[in-house]
């Protein structure tokens, strides 16, 4: 059980450091937008879907652990990874001032804005 918590914390750490700059080895929002919606030749739809799916899986795992409050409550029916990719891509386009930050953090924030839990919504 303790090992699972360590793995969960390690996988979520980038998501909880939203203000962190992506100048290190992390994928930036600029990089993710290029993969999701860049010019022909720079797009990589499979990478984009896989990356966003990884963020979604981490959020779902965290919610299932019941020890973490991610603030994201994804729809239980008719929700697709394609939809989450669209949400993240839209957020990246609408908030260019955050694109230098860690892509996982931006994806988490985009999903938080689009799918807030009722107790976190305004």
N, C-alpha and C positions, 0 to 999 in steps of 0.2 A: 504494500500500500504506500509506504513512504517513497519507494522508488518511482511509483506512478506520479506522485505529487511533484517530485523533483523534475521528472520529464515534462509534466504539464507546465510547471513554472518556467522551465527553460524554453519551452516552445512559445509561451505567451509573453516572455519578457519584452521582445521588440514591440508588441502591441500596447504594452502599458507605458512605454516611453515615447508617447506621441510627439513630444517636443524634440526628440533626438534627431540630429542632422544625419543624413545618409552619406556623409563624406567618407566613411570607412568602407567596409566590404558589403554593406547592405545594399539591396536594390532600392533605388530612389523612385519616387513617384514619376519623375521624368522618364526613367527607364521603363516603368510599367506602362505608362501611357503610350510610349513608342511601341511596345510589344502588343498592346491592345488595340491601338487605333492610329499607328504611325503611317508613314508613307509606305507605298508598296516596296517590298524588299526588306523593310525593317519590321513589319508586322509579324507576329508569331502567335496566331490565335490559340494554338495548343498550349504554348507556354503561359499565355494570359489566363486561359481557363484553368489550367493546373495551379497556377499561383493563387488565384482567387479561391479556388476550391480548397486549397491548403489553409487559407485564412478562415474560410467558413467552417471547415472541419475542426480547426482549433477552437473556434468560438462555440461550436456545438459540443465538443468534448468538455470544454470549461463549464458550460451550462449544465452538462450532465453530472459533473463532479459535485455540483451544489455548494462548493466552497468558494467559487469565483463568481462575481457579479460582472458580466461583460456589458450589460445594458442592452444587448442585442437580443431581440426575440423574433426569430425568423418565422415566416408563415409556415404552418404545419402542413398545408396542402398546396399543390400546384406551384411550389417554389422550385426553381431550377438554378443550376450553376450559371447558366447563360444570363439569367436575370440578375444574379449577383454581379457578374462581370459587367453588365450594362450599368448597374448602379455605381460600381466603382469607377468605370470609365467616365460616366457623367460627372461624378464628383471631381475627378482629376481635371476635367475640362473647365468646370465651373470655379475651381479654387486653385489657380496656377501658383498662388503665393505659397502653397504648401508642398508643391511638387519636389522640392529639394529634400524633403523629409523621407524617412523610411517608408517604403511602399506598403509593408504589412500594416503599419500604423494608420496610413491613409485609408487603406481598404477597410480596416476595422471602423474607423470614424465614418466612412461613407455608409457602411451597413448600419451603424448606430443611428445615424441621421435618418436613414430610410426605414429602419425597422426597430424603433425604440420600444423597450418594454413599457407597458402601461404605467408602471410606477415611476418611470424615468421620462415619460413624455410630458409636454407642456400643453 
